[in-house]
Amino acid sequence: MSDPRFQDKVMVVTGAAQGIGRRVAERAAVEGARLALVDRADPVRAVVADLRAEGCDAIALQADLETWEGAEAVMNGVQAHFGRLDVLVNNVGGTIWVKPYAHYRPEEIEAELRRSLFPTLWCCRAALPHLLKRPGSCIVNVSSVATRGVNRVPYAAAKGGVNALTVALAFEYADAGIRVNATAPGGTEAPPRLTPRNAAAPTEQETLWYQEIVDQTKATSLMHRYGTLDEQAAAILFLASDEASYITGTVLPVAGGDLG
């Protein structure tokens, strides 16, 4: 691009080993970003190696972002390596189990909240001391339109929390020059996960419950289809760019007309 939107900006992308996070990183690299890619899975290092081969200034950081200690270590590591932080993309999350709420065990409910709410809570808190040094910096959280849907009540609660966090942070830090927004992806086509969210193979009943999600997602979308990784990454990077300089406290559905 003749005018890269992220030239020399330092961007942290969590959950960057695969899926939406990886595509965000790949597209940001083309637009000049210096990248800190975060994941607890080893493949994040291969992603960084590929980006470096294309000339991107990128590092890999492995951490468990479901813990405060993991999030704090990541943000301090980014500051130590790059000397600053300009953009945080919180992408960690995803349904672990798929079933009607009455079938969830208490420990599964807690695990869903830890997976899809706490990484965003922790990373926002850990990044703020560094972002406050950079007026014009921003956070983009990846939420979901599944706050209204079937067979994922704990996940819906977690992503509802992400939405509330996004708006509340935007109120608190607008005067400091920090924008905070979120995208709410709908169903998205992606390659098979390198690291399954749930290591146990689904039962026949669980497969049927998952199909109910697919059917409901396509029916609720006005376009009646899943989105692509590029369609999700484009919205995230728009909100992360200066083109969105007058947008904060917004949760943007990217779901073919499904508002969640």
Number of C-alpha atoms within 10 A of each C-alpha: 7 5 8 14 19 21 14 15 19 24 27 30 25 31 24 31 27 21 21 26 25 22 19 23 30 20 15 25 24 17 20 20 25 23 28 26 27 28 23 17 17 14 17 22 20 12 20 26 16 13 19 15 9 11 12 20 18 23 22 23 23 19 18 17 26 22 16 17 13 19 26 18 18 26 25 17 15 23 15 10 11 16 11 18 27 25 27 25 28 25 27 24 25 17 20 18 22 24 19 13 13 8 10 17 10 8 8 14 19 13 18 23 22 19 22 28 26 22 26 30 22 18 25 25 16 20 23 19 13 18 22 17 15 17 14 17 26 30 29 28 29 27 32 29 23 25 21 15 16 19 22 25 22 23 28 25 19 26 26 20 19 26 24 13 21 27 17 13 19 23 15 12 16 16 10 15 17 25 29 29 27 28 24 26 29 27 22 18 14 13 9 9 10 12 13 10 13 10 8 8 9 14 9 9 11 16 13 14 19 19 13 16 19 15 12 14 25 18 13 18 19 13 13 16 19 18 18 16 19 15 15 24 23 16 19 27 22 14 25 29 16 15 11 13 16 8 14 23 19 17 23 19 20 25 28 19 13 22 20 19
